[in-house]
Amino acid sequence: MLRLLGFGPKPLSAQLKLKLPSANSFVDLVITGGGPRGSVCVESVTDRNVSVSALAGTETGRTGVFSYTNAVGKFRFSSKCVALRGHTALFAIPLRVETLQVFTAAHKRAAVRIDATVPAQWRFAPGGRGSGDYARASLTDISRSGASLIVDREVKQGTFVESRFAVSTAVAPLVLLGEVMRSSPLESSKKVSLGLRFHGVKPEEDKAIMEFINKRQADRRNRGLG
């Protein structure tokens, strides 16, 4: 109702939407004035705010500089932190986003992700090497650079884990090293969603992930799901 009366936030323009980061993607964030810096996970983007996992030492009222890549290019913008809610920091939607690079078709294919959920297993990987028994999990929002790992427990940001999942019945399951960039509880299932950034993906693994994504997308189109 407030929006209809002209008091609510204006809907994002199509051009601005293309330039903003997407949910579950990773961005480099620097808090100006000698504040913290690091890679953070985008939790949501609305007409009013960009919500990200908060860097230790982030304060409301401080300005953050976001640098990131999305499906169409590389971008940068500055925005003020308007609120802190637990481990989440809310930054105002910027009025302007600086374009650093516009991607070619090949770049755009590299940024493709699929939101299908697949069975997986996971275990801790201290020092970058898997250790101990695997536990059951699932993977969703899979891309060539990362995924969301759904597990039964909290895992600290910065922890390294191994995830194992099948991309085809014709090849062995992929085992990928991932760094936990965010950890978010899922109230509906009492599970936890871990935002992973993959490290050390080999060319043959990268090819297998891309083929898996392409096949899933083709299956969805054939079922009329877009």
N, C-alpha and C positions, 0 to 999 in steps of 0.2 A: 504494500500500500504506500509506504513512504517513497519508494522508487517511482510509483505512478504519479505521486504528487510533486516529484522533482527534488525530494530531499535525500534519497538514498544514493549510494555510489553508482556512478554511471557504468553501464556495461563496457567491458573492454572492447576496443576496436579490433577488427580482424587482423589488421597489420600489427598491432601490439601483441596480440595473442601469439602470432607466429614467432615473435622475437623473444618472448619470455621462456624461461626454462619449464620443463614439464615435471609433474609429480614423479617422485622416485628417481629423478636424475641427480647428478652430483655437480656442484658448483664450487669454485674457489671463492672464498669470502675473506675480505680484509676489513677489519674495523679500524677506521682512520684514527689519527691521534695517538699512535703507539699501542693500539688495542690488539686483541688476538687475531690470528689468521689461520686458515686451514681449509680443508675440503669438507663440505657439509652436504647432507642430503635434503632435497626439497620435499617437504611433506605434502604441501598443497599450494595451489594458486587460485585465488578468488578475485572478484572484481575489486576487492579492497586491499588484500594482503598477499605477500609471499611468505609462507611458513617454512622454516628450515630448522634442522637440528642445531641447537644453540652451542656456540663455542664457549668454553669456560672463560669467564671474564667479560662476556657481552653485557652491556648495560642499555636500558631504554634511553632514547634520546640521542644515542650515538649513531653515526653514519657508517654504513657498510658498503663496500665496493664489491659487486658481484661480477665474476668473469666465468664464462661457461660456453659450452657447445650444445646446440640442439640439432634437430633434424635439418634445419635450413642454413645454419651458419654458426659463426662465433660472435658473441655479443658481450657487452659490458654495460652496467648501469650502477648508479649510486642511489641509496635509499636509507631512510631513517628507521631505526628499530623502534616500533611503537608499543610493543608489549613483550613480556616474557611469561610463558606459561609452562612451568615445569622445565623440561628439557627442550622446549620449543621456543624459538624466537620468531616474532612476527615483524616483517618489514613492509612498509607502505609500498603499494604498487607505484613504480616510477612513472614520471610524466614523459620521460624520454629514455630510449634504449639505444646505445651506440652500436652500430654494426661494424665489426672488425673484419669479417670475411663472409662472403656468400658462397655456399657450397655448390659443387657440381652434382650431377646425378649420382656419381660414384660415391661421393661423401654422404649423400642422403641415404643410400642403401646401407651404409655402415651404421647409421643411427637407428635403423628399424628395430622395433621390439615387439614382442607378442605377449598378451596378457593371459594366455592359457596357463592352467595349473597342471604340473606334472609331478608324479611321485619322485622323491629324492631321499638321499641319506646324507648325513653330515657328521663331522667330528672336528675337534679343535686341531689347529695346526700351528703350534708355537714355533717360532723361528722359520715359518714357511713350510714346515713338513708335518703331514698328518700324523696324529698320535692317538692310540686308543681305539675303541670299538666305534663303529658307526651307529647313529641313532636315526630313527625315522623322521622324515620331514617332507616338505613339498616346496617346489619352486614356482614362482609366477613372475610376470613382468620381465621376461627373459630377453636380454639383448646381448650383443657381442662384447659389451663392456661390463655388464653386471646383471643382477637379478634381485628379486626379493625372496629370501629364504624363510619359510614359515616353520618355526620350531616350538618346543614346549617350555622354553625357559628364557630368561633374560640373558643377554650376552653384551658385554661392555663394548662401546665404540672403540675402534682401533684393534680389536681382537682379530686374529687370522683364523679362518676355518677352511676345511675342505668340504666341497659338496660333490656328490656323485649322482648322476642321473642319466637315463637312457635317451638318446636322440633318435635311435633306430634299432630295430631288431637285428639288423645286419652287421652292426659294429658293436664293439665293447662300450660300456657306459663311459661318459666323460667324467673325469675327476679334475675339478678346477679349484684353484686357490683363490679365496676371496677375503677381502678386508671388510669388516663390519663398519659401515659408515653411519648407520642409525639403527636404533632398536625401539620399536613401537608396539605396545600391547594391542591385541585385537580383542575388544570387549565381547564380541559375539561368540568367539570360540575359546576364549581364555588362553589363546596361543600368542606368540610374539612374532612380529614381522621384522626380519633383519635385512637392511639394505646393504647388499654386497657390491663391492667393486672388484672385478676380477683382476688378478695379477698373473703375468707370465703365460698368457694364452699362446699356445703354439699355432703355427699356420694351419695345420690339419684340424686342430680343435676349433679355430675360428671358422674354417670352412664348414665343419660339421654343425656348428651353432647356426650359421646363416642358412644352410640347407634345411635344418629343422624348422627355423622360423618361416622360411618360404613355404614349406610343406603345410605347416599349421595354418598359415594365411590362406593358402589355396583351398584347404579343407573347409575353412570357415566360409569362403566365398561360394563354394559348391553347395553348402547348406543354407545359403542365403543370409549369412550372419555378417556380411560386410567384409 
